[in-house]
Each structure stands twice: as structure tokens, then as C-alpha cells.
Amino acid sequence: MDITFHSSQMVHLELKQRQSQPWFLSAIYGNPQRASRRVLWNEIRDLSSNINQPWCLIGDFNAILKDFERKGSARSNPRGAYSEFQACSSDCCLFDLGYYGWPFT
């Protein structure tokens, strides 16, 4: 395992096993402040442009891709914050693997 990039919102790792193709893992904690998350979206885009192996991003992005993922809290969160995460995900050809078990855990 090699740390190839880190910032205040992400640690990006290259993982290697004998006789297997290397792959990447990014552990994310998106800043609750929308303006700070914009930095994260740009970091993800920059990393994406140099990755051609499997890549998994995990963690808390403090953003949602779909409205149904929202539960509780005030509805005053600006929709623009969603669209920034959606654009980053689309720009980087990322897709949600889904989950198994209780939501919001």
C-alpha cells in the first residue's frame, strides 16, 4: 500500500498484491462547508484524469447524488451543492455501488 496523495479531505492509496493488477482506494471525508467541498471535487477530478485501473472511493462525502438519499435535517441545503457532487461523479465516470443493510449507517 502506498499513499499517493493526501489532503484534509482525502487519503488516496495505491494497493498492490502479488500477481494482481494494482488498484486505488480513496478514503473521503468531505468538509461540511460547501465551499471547501469544491476543493475536494477538483482533487477527485485531478486524480481521475491519471487513473486507468480500478478505483474505489469510500467515506462520507457530506453530499448526496439523489434526493431520496436525504433524510432529516433542514431542507434549506442548496440544490447547487448536489449538482456539484453529481457533476464530479459524472465527470469522473464514477457510479454508486449501492449498499446492503440499514441506510444512513
N, CA, C and O atoms as a GROMACS GRO file, in nm:
protein
  420
    1MET      N    1   0.084  -0.116   0.000
    1MET     CA    2   0.000   0.000   0.000
    1MET      C    3   0.089   0.123   0.000
    1MET      O    4   0.180   0.136   0.082
    2ASP      N    5   0.063   0.214  -0.093
    2ASP     CA    6   0.136   0.341  -0.100
    2ASP      C    7   0.037   0.456  -0.095
    2ASP      O    8  -0.063   0.456  -0.167
    3ILE      N    9   0.064   0.554  -0.010
    3ILE     CA   10  -0.016   0.677  -0.012
    3ILE      C   11   0.038   0.761  -0.126
    3ILE      O   12   0.153   0.806  -0.124
    4THR      N   13  -0.047   0.783  -0.226
    4THR     CA   14  -0.002   0.860  -0.342
    4THR      C   15  -0.049   1.004  -0.339
    4THR      O   16   0.003   1.089  -0.412
    5PHE      N   17  -0.147   1.033  -0.254
    5PHE     CA   18  -0.196   1.171  -0.239
    5PHE      C   19  -0.272   1.179  -0.108
    5PHE      O   20  -0.337   1.083  -0.066
    6HIS      N   21  -0.263   1.293  -0.043
    6HIS     CA   22  -0.347   1.317   0.075
    6HIS      C   23  -0.375   1.466   0.086
    6HIS      O   24  -0.298   1.550   0.042
    7SER      N   25  -0.488   1.494   0.146
    7SER     CA   26  -0.528   1.633   0.172
    7SER      C   27  -0.613   1.631   0.298
    7SER      O   28  -0.627   1.527   0.362
    8SER      N   29  -0.668   1.743   0.332
    8SER     CA   30  -0.750   1.750   0.453
    8SER      C   31  -0.882   1.672   0.438
    8SER      O   32  -0.948   1.645   0.538
    9GLN      N   33  -0.921   1.637   0.314
    9GLN     CA   34  -1.048   1.569   0.292
    9GLN      C   35  -1.034   1.430   0.230
    9GLN      O   36  -1.133   1.361   0.208
   10MET      N   37  -0.910   1.389   0.202
   10MET     CA   38  -0.893   1.262   0.132
   10MET      C   39  -0.754   1.203   0.155
   10MET      O   40  -0.655   1.274   0.168
   11VAL      N   41  -0.752   1.068   0.160
   11VAL     CA   42  -0.628   0.992   0.152
   11VAL      C   43  -0.645   0.898   0.033
   11VAL      O   44  -0.741   0.822   0.027
   12HIS      N   45  -0.551   0.905  -0.061
   12HIS     CA   46  -0.559   0.826  -0.184
   12HIS      C   47  -0.446   0.724  -0.182
   12HIS      O   48  -0.328   0.759  -0.168
   13LEU      N   49  -0.482   0.596  -0.195
   13LEU     CA   50  -0.387   0.486  -0.183
   13LEU      C   51  -0.379   0.404  -0.310
   13LEU      O   52  -0.479   0.386  -0.380
   14GLU      N   53  -0.261   0.356  -0.341
   14GLU     CA   54  -0.244   0.254  -0.444
   14GLU      C   55  -0.218   0.122  -0.372
   14GLU      O   56  -0.127   0.114  -0.289
   15LEU      N   57  -0.297   0.021  -0.403
   15LEU     CA   58  -0.287  -0.109  -0.338
   15LEU      C   59  -0.236  -0.211  -0.438
   15LEU      O   60  -0.285  -0.220  -0.550
   16LYS      N   61  -0.135  -0.288  -0.395
   16LYS     CA   62  -0.074  -0.386  -0.483
   16LYS      C   63  -0.068  -0.521  -0.412
   16LYS      O   64  -0.039  -0.528  -0.292
   17GLN      N   65  -0.098  -0.626  -0.487
   17GLN     CA   66  -0.082  -0.762  -0.438
   17GLN      C   67  -0.002  -0.839  -0.542
   17GLN      O   68  -0.004  -0.806  -0.660
   18ARG      N   69   0.067  -0.939  -0.496
   18ARG     CA   70   0.141  -1.022  -0.592
   18ARG      C   71   0.047  -1.078  -0.696
   18ARG      O   72  -0.064  -1.120  -0.664
   19GLN      N   73   0.090  -1.078  -0.819
   19GLN     CA   74   0.017  -1.137  -0.932
   19GLN      C   75  -0.122  -1.078  -0.952
   19GLN      O   76  -0.209  -1.144  -1.009
   20SER      N   77  -0.144  -0.957  -0.907
   20SER     CA   78  -0.272  -0.889  -0.928
   20SER      C   79  -0.247  -0.748  -0.978
   20SER      O   80  -0.145  -0.686  -0.948
   21GLN      N   81  -0.342  -0.700  -1.052
   21GLN     CA   82  -0.334  -0.563  -1.101
   21GLN      C   83  -0.350  -0.466  -0.982
   21GLN      O   84  -0.435  -0.488  -0.897
   22PRO      N   85  -0.268  -0.361  -0.976
   22PRO     CA   86  -0.287  -0.262  -0.869
   22PRO      C   87  -0.423  -0.194  -0.883
   22PRO      O   88  -0.480  -0.186  -0.992
   23TRP      N   89  -0.473  -0.146  -0.774
   23TRP     CA   90  -0.597  -0.069  -0.775
   23TRP      C   91  -0.586   0.044  -0.674
   23TRP      O   92  -0.494   0.047  -0.592
   24PHE      N   93  -0.680   0.136  -0.681
   24PHE     CA   94  -0.674   0.256  -0.599
   24PHE      C   95  -0.794   0.263  -0.504
   24PHE      O   96  -0.904   0.219  -0.537
   25LEU      N   97  -0.768   0.318  -0.388
   25LEU     CA   98  -0.871   0.340  -0.288
   25LEU      C   99  -0.855   0.482  -0.235
   25LEU      O  100  -0.747   0.522  -0.194
   26SER      N  101  -0.964   0.556  -0.236
   26SER     CA  102  -0.964   0.691  -0.178
   26SER      C  103  -1.062   0.694  -0.062
   26SER      O  104  -1.180   0.666  -0.079
   27ALA      N  105  -1.011   0.727   0.056
   27ALA     CA  106  -1.093   0.742   0.175
   27ALA      C  107  -1.126   0.891   0.189
   27ALA      O  108  -1.037   0.975   0.196
   28ILE      N  109  -1.255   0.921   0.193
   28ILE     CA  110  -1.304   1.058   0.183
   28ILE      C  111  -1.374   1.101   0.312
   28ILE      O  112  -1.451   1.024   0.370
   29TYR      N  113  -1.348   1.222   0.355
   29TYR     CA  114  -1.437   1.290   0.449
   29TYR      C  115  -1.456   1.431   0.396
   29TYR      O  116  -1.371   1.518   0.415
   30GLY      N  117  -1.568   1.453   0.328
   30GLY     CA  118  -1.598   1.584   0.271
   30GLY      C  119  -1.628   1.686   0.379
   30GLY      O  120  -1.707   1.660   0.470
   31ASN      N  121  -1.568   1.800   0.368
   31ASN     CA  122  -1.591   1.908   0.462
   31ASN      C  123  -1.739   1.946   0.462
   31ASN      O  124  -1.800   1.953   0.355
   32PRO      N  125  -1.798   1.971   0.578
   32PRO     CA  126  -1.939   2.013   0.581
   32PRO      C  127  -1.965   2.146   0.508
   32PRO      O  128  -2.078   2.173   0.468
   33GLN      N  129  -1.862   2.227   0.492
   33GLN     CA  130  -1.878   2.355   0.424
   33GLN      C  131  -1.870   2.336   0.273
   33GLN      O  132  -1.772   2.282   0.221
   34ARG      N  133  -1.974   2.381   0.204
   34ARG     CA  134  -1.984   2.362   0.059
   34ARG      C  135  -1.862   2.416  -0.016
   34ARG      O  136  -1.811   2.349  -0.106
   35ALA      N  137  -1.815   2.533   0.020
   35ALA     CA  138  -1.700   2.592  -0.050
   35ALA      C  139  -1.576   2.505  -0.036
   35ALA      O  140  -1.498   2.493  -0.130
   36SER      N  141  -1.557   2.444   0.079
   36SER     CA  142  -1.441   2.357   0.099
   36SER      C  143  -1.455   2.227   0.020
   36SER      O  144  -1.356   2.171  -0.027
   37ARG      N  145  -1.580   2.179   0.005
   37ARG     CA  146  -1.600   2.056  -0.073
   37ARG      C  147  -1.566   2.078  -0.220
   37ARG      O  148  -1.529   1.983  -0.289
   38ARG      N  149  -1.579   2.198  -0.268
   38ARG     CA  150  -1.541   2.226  -0.408
   38ARG      C  151  -1.395   2.189  -0.432
   38ARG      O  152  -1.359   2.142  -0.540
   39VAL      N  153  -1.311   2.212  -0.332
   39VAL     CA  154  -1.170   2.172  -0.342
   39VAL      C  155  -1.163   2.021  -0.358
   39VAL      O  156  -1.087   1.971  -0.442
   40LEU      N  157  -1.241   1.947  -0.280
   40LEU     CA  158  -1.243   1.801  -0.289
   40LEU      C  159  -1.285   1.756  -0.428
   40LEU      O  160  -1.222   1.668  -0.486
   41TRP      N  161  -1.390   1.815  -0.482
   41TRP     CA  162  -1.437   1.775  -0.616
   41TRP      C  163  -1.325   1.794  -0.719
   41TRP      O  164  -1.307   1.710  -0.807
   42ASN      N  165  -1.252   1.902  -0.708
   42ASN     CA  166  -1.142   1.927  -0.802
   42ASN      C  167  -1.027   1.828  -0.780
   42ASN      O  168  -0.963   1.785  -0.876
   43GLU      N  169  -1.000   1.792  -0.655
   43GLU     CA  170  -0.896   1.692  -0.628
   43GLU      C  171  -0.935   1.557  -0.688
   43GLU      O  172  -0.851   1.488  -0.747
   44ILE      N  173  -1.060   1.520  -0.674
   44ILE     CA  174  -1.108   1.394  -0.732
   44ILE      C  175  -1.096   1.397  -0.884
   44ILE      O  176  -1.053   1.299  -0.946
   45ARG      N  177  -1.133   1.509  -0.945
   45ARG     CA  178  -1.120   1.521  -1.091
   45ARG      C  179  -0.974   1.509  -1.134
   45ARG      O  180  -0.944   1.441  -1.232
   46ASP      N  181  -0.885   1.574  -1.062
   46ASP     CA  182  -0.742   1.567  -1.096
   46ASP      C  183  -0.691   1.423  -1.086
   46ASP      O  184  -0.618   1.378  -1.175
   47LEU      N  185  -0.728   1.352  -0.980
   47LEU     CA  186  -0.685   1.213  -0.965
   47LEU      C  187  -0.744   1.127  -1.078
   47LEU      O  188  -0.675   1.043  -1.135
   48SER      N  189  -0.869   1.150  -1.108
   48SER     CA  190  -0.937   1.070  -1.210
   48SER      C  191  -0.868   1.077  -1.345
   48SER      O  192  -0.864   0.978  -1.418
   49SER      N  193  -0.814   1.190  -1.378
   49SER     CA  194  -0.751   1.207  -1.510
   49SER      C  195  -0.626   1.122  -1.525
   49SER      O  196  -0.579   1.102  -1.637
   50ASN      N  197  -0.571   1.070  -1.415
   50ASN     CA  198  -0.449   0.990  -1.420
   50ASN      C  199  -0.468   0.844  -1.380
   50ASN      O  200  -0.371   0.770  -1.365
   51ILE      N  201  -0.593   0.801  -1.364
   51ILE     CA  202  -0.620   0.665  -1.319
   51ILE      C  203  -0.682   0.584  -1.432
   51ILE      O  204  -0.781   0.625  -1.493
   52ASN      N  205  -0.621   0.469  -1.460
   52ASN     CA  206  -0.679   0.379  -1.559
   52ASN      C  207  -0.690   0.236  -1.504
   52ASN      O  208  -0.702   0.140  -1.580
   53GLN      N  209  -0.684   0.224  -1.373
   53GLN     CA  210  -0.703   0.097  -1.304
   53GLN      C  211  -0.828   0.107  -1.217
   53GLN      O  212  -0.883   0.216  -1.201
   54PRO      N  213  -0.874  -0.004  -1.161
   54PRO     CA  214  -0.990   0.003  -1.072
   54PRO      C  215  -0.966   0.103  -0.958
   54PRO      O  216  -0.856   0.118  -0.906
   55TRP      N  217  -1.075   0.171  -0.922
   55TRP     CA  218  -1.067   0.277  -0.821
   55TRP      C  219  -1.195   0.276  -0.740
   55TRP      O  220  -1.304   0.275  -0.797
   56CYS      N  221  -1.183   0.275  -0.610
   56CYS     CA  222  -1.297   0.279  -0.520
   56CYS      C  223  -1.283   0.399  -0.428
   56CYS      O  224  -1.179   0.420  -0.367
   57LEU      N  225  -1.390   0.478  -0.419
   57LEU     CA  226  -1.394   0.592  -0.327
   57LEU      C  227  -1.494   0.558  -0.218
   57LEU      O  228  -1.609   0.523  -0.247
   58ILE      N  229  -1.452   0.568  -0.093
   58ILE     CA  230  -1.539   0.536   0.020
   58ILE      C  231  -1.535   0.649   0.122
   58ILE      O  232  -1.440   0.727   0.126
   59GLY      N  233  -1.637   0.656   0.204
   59GLY     CA  234  -1.636   0.750   0.313
   59GLY      C  235  -1.760   0.836   0.316
   59GLY      O  236  -1.865   0.798   0.265
   60ASP      N  237  -1.746   0.951   0.375
   60ASP     CA  238  -1.856   1.046   0.391
   60ASP      C  239  -1.825   1.168   0.305
   60ASP      O  240  -1.737   1.248   0.338
   61PHE      N  241  -1.898   1.182   0.197
   61PHE     CA  242  -1.878   1.294   0.106
   61PHE      C  243  -1.949   1.420   0.154
   61PHE      O  244  -1.925   1.529   0.103
   62ASN      N  245  -2.037   1.406   0.254
   62ASN     CA  246  -2.120   1.516   0.301
   62ASN      C  247  -2.196   1.579   0.185
   62ASN      O  248  -2.215   1.701   0.179
   63ALA      N  249  -2.240   1.493   0.093
   63ALA     CA  250  -2.318   1.534  -0.023
   63ALA      C  251  -2.396   1.412  -0.070
   63ALA      O  252  -2.360   1.299  -0.036
   64ILE      N  253  -2.501   1.434  -0.145
   64ILE     CA  254  -2.581   1.324  -0.195
   64ILE      C  255  -2.592   1.332  -0.347
   64ILE      O  256  -2.581   1.439  -0.407
   65LEU      N  257  -2.613   1.216  -0.407
   65LEU     CA  258  -2.631   1.211  -0.552
   65LEU      C  259  -2.778   1.220  -0.591
   65LEU      O  260  -2.810   1.277  -0.695
   66LYS      N  261  -2.866   1.165  -0.509
   66LYS     CA  262  -3.009   1.162  -0.540
   66LYS      C  263  -3.088   1.216  -0.422
   66LYS      O  264  -3.048   1.201  -0.307
   67ASP      N  265  -3.199   1.280  -0.452
   67ASP     CA  266  -3.280   1.342  -0.348
   67ASP      C  267  -3.333   1.241  -0.246
   67ASP      O  268  -3.347   1.274  -0.128
   68PHE      N  269  -3.363   1.118  -0.289
   68PHE     CA  270  -3.417   1.018  -0.196
   68PHE      C  271  -3.318   0.978  -0.089
   68PHE      O  272  -3.357   0.918   0.011
   69GLU      N  273  -3.188   1.010  -0.107
   69GLU     CA  274  -3.087   0.976  -0.006
   69GLU      C  275  -3.095   1.069   0.115
   69GLU      O  276  -3.035   1.040   0.219
   70ARG      N  277  -3.165   1.176   0.102
   70ARG     CA  278  -3.175   1.276   0.208
   70ARG      C  279  -3.278   1.231   0.312
   70ARG      O  280  -3.388   1.189   0.277
   71LYS      N  281  -3.240   1.240   0.437
   71LYS     CA  282  -3.333   1.209   0.545
   71LYS      C  283  -3.305   1.304   0.660
   71LYS      O  284  -3.189   1.323   0.699
   72GLY      N  285  -3.410   1.363   0.714
   72GLY     CA  286  -3.394   1.454   0.827
   72GLY      C  287  -3.328   1.584   0.785
   72GLY      O  288  -3.319   1.613   0.666
   73SER      N  289  -3.285   1.659   0.877
   73SER     CA  290  -3.221   1.789   0.862
   73SER      C  291  -3.306   1.887   0.783
   73SER      O  292  -3.407   1.850   0.722
   74ALA      N  293  -3.265   2.010   0.785
   74ALA     CA  294  -3.340   2.116   0.718
   74ALA      C  295  -3.335   2.098   0.567
   74ALA      O  296  -3.236   2.048   0.513
   75ARG      N  297  -3.440   2.137   0.502
   75ARG     CA  298  -3.447   2.129   0.356
   75ARG      C  299  -3.384   2.252   0.291
   75ARG      O  300  -3.398   2.271   0.170
   76SER      N  301  -3.317   2.333   0.369
   76SER     CA  302  -3.261   2.457   0.315
   76SER      C  303  -3.127   2.436   0.245
   76SER      O  304  -3.070   2.531   0.191
   77ASN      N  305  -3.077   2.312   0.246
   77ASN     CA  306  -2.950   2.283   0.179
   77ASN      C  307  -2.965   2.314   0.030
   77ASN      O  308  -3.054   2.260  -0.034
   78PRO      N  309  -2.881   2.400  -0.025
   78PRO     CA  310  -2.899   2.441  -0.163
   78PRO      C  311  -2.880   2.327  -0.261
   78PRO      O  312  -2.786   2.248  -0.250
   79ARG      N  313  -2.970   2.318  -0.358
   79ARG     CA  314  -2.962   2.213  -0.459
   79ARG      C  315  -2.832   2.220  -0.537
   79ARG      O  316  -2.786   2.119  -0.589
   80GLY      N  317  -2.772   2.338  -0.547
   80GLY     CA  318  -2.646   2.352  -0.618
   80GLY      C  319  -2.537   2.264  -0.558
   80GLY      O  320  -2.448   2.218  -0.630
   81ALA      N  321  -2.544   2.241  -0.427
   81ALA     CA  322  -2.445   2.155  -0.362
   81ALA      C  323  -2.457   2.013  -0.416
   81ALA      O  324  -2.356   1.945  -0.433
   82TYR      N  325  -2.579   1.967  -0.443
   82TYR     CA  326  -2.599   1.834  -0.500
   82TYR      C  327  -2.542   1.829  -0.641
   82TYR      O  328  -2.472   1.735  -0.678
   83SER      N  329  -2.572   1.931  -0.718
   83SER     CA  330  -2.530   1.929  -0.858
   83SER      C  331  -2.378   1.930  -0.872
   83SER      O  332  -2.325   1.874  -0.968
   84GLU      N  333  -2.307   1.991  -0.779
   84GLU     CA  334  -2.160   1.990  -0.783
   84GLU      C  335  -2.107   1.848  -0.764
   84GLU      O  336  -2.014   1.807  -0.833
   85PHE      N  337  -2.164   1.773  -0.670
   85PHE     CA  338  -2.123   1.635  -0.647
   85PHE      C  339  -2.163   1.548  -0.766
   85PHE      O  340  -2.086   1.463  -0.810
   86GLN      N  341  -2.284   1.570  -0.817
   86GLN     CA  342  -2.330   1.495  -0.934
   86GLN      C  343  -2.239   1.520  -1.054
   86GLN      O  344  -2.206   1.427  -1.127
   87ALA      N  345  -2.199   1.645  -1.075
   87ALA     CA  346  -2.111   1.678  -1.187
   87ALA      C  347  -1.975   1.612  -1.170
   87ALA      O  348  -1.919   1.560  -1.266
   88CYS      N  349  -1.920   1.614  -1.050
   88CYS     CA  350  -1.792   1.549  -1.024
   88CYS      C  351  -1.802   1.399  -1.053
   88CYS      O  352  -1.715   1.342  -1.119
   89SER      N  353  -1.907   1.337  -1.003
   89SER     CA  354  -1.926   1.195  -1.025
   89SER      C  355  -1.938   1.163  -1.174
   89SER      O  356  -1.879   1.066  -1.222
   90SER      N  357  -2.011   1.243  -1.245
   90SER     CA  358  -2.027   1.224  -1.389
   90SER      C  359  -1.896   1.250  -1.464
   90SER      O  360  -1.858   1.171  -1.551
   91ASP      N  361  -1.829   1.359  -1.431
   91ASP     CA  362  -1.703   1.393  -1.497
   91ASP      C  363  -1.599   1.282  -1.484
   91ASP      O  364  -1.518   1.261  -1.574
   92CYS      N  365  -1.601   1.213  -1.371
   92CYS     CA  366  -1.501   1.110  -1.342
   92CYS      C  367  -1.550   0.969  -1.376
   92CYS      O  368  -1.480   0.871  -1.350
   93CYS      N  369  -1.670   0.959  -1.433
   93CYS     CA  370  -1.730   0.829  -1.470
   93CYS      C  371  -1.743   0.737  -1.349
   93CYS      O  372  -1.720   0.616  -1.359
   94LEU      N  373  -1.779   0.794  -1.235
   94LEU     CA  374  -1.798   0.717  -1.112
   94LEU      C  375  -1.943   0.670  -1.105
   94LEU      O  376  -2.032   0.734  -1.162
   95PHE      N  377  -1.966   0.561  -1.035
   95PHE     CA  378  -2.104   0.518  -1.012
   95PHE      C  379  -2.115   0.461  -0.872
   95PHE      O  380  -2.020   0.408  -0.815
   96ASP      N  381  -2.234   0.475  -0.818
   96ASP     CA  382  -2.264   0.432  -0.682
   96ASP      C  383  -2.282   0.280  -0.681
   96ASP      O  384  -2.365   0.227  -0.755
   97LEU      N  385  -2.206   0.211  -0.598
   97LEU     CA  386  -2.218   0.066  -0.587
   97LEU      C  387  -2.338   0.024  -0.503
   97LEU      O  388  -2.373  -0.094  -0.499
   98GLY      N  389  -2.401   0.120  -0.437
   98GLY     CA  390  -2.514   0.088  -0.351
   98GLY      C  391  -2.465   0.038  -0.216
   98GLY      O  392  -2.348   0.055  -0.180
   99TYR      N  393  -2.555  -0.023  -0.143
   99TYR     CA  394  -2.521  -0.071  -0.010
   99TYR      C  395  -2.611  -0.188   0.025
   99TYR      O  396  -2.711  -0.214  -0.043
  100TYR      N  397  -2.576  -0.257   0.129
  100TYR     CA  398  -2.657  -0.365   0.182
  100TYR      C  399  -2.671  -0.340   0.332
  100TYR      O  400  -2.572  -0.317   0.400
  101GLY      N  401  -2.792  -0.344   0.381
  101GLY     CA  402  -2.813  -0.322   0.524
  101GLY      C  403  -2.890  -0.193   0.548
  101GLY      O  404  -2.956  -0.142   0.457
  102TRP      N  405  -2.883  -0.143   0.667
  102TRP     CA  406  -2.958  -0.026   0.706
  102TRP      C  407  -2.901   0.099   0.639
  102TRP      O  408  -2.780   0.120   0.639
  103PRO      N  409  -2.989   0.182   0.582
  103PRO     CA  410  -2.940   0.308   0.524
  103PRO      C  411  -2.900   0.405   0.634
  103PRO      O  412  -2.944   0.394   0.748
  104PHE      N  413  -2.816   0.500   0.598
  104PHE     CA  414  -2.774   0.607   0.688
  104PHE      C  415  -2.696   0.554   0.809
  104PHE      O  416  -2.706   0.610   0.918
  105THR      N  417  -2.618   0.448   0.790
  105THR     CA  418  -2.533   0.397   0.899
  105THR      C  419  -2.389   0.404   0.857
  105THR      O  420  -2.300   0.366   0.933
   0.00000   0.00000   0.00000
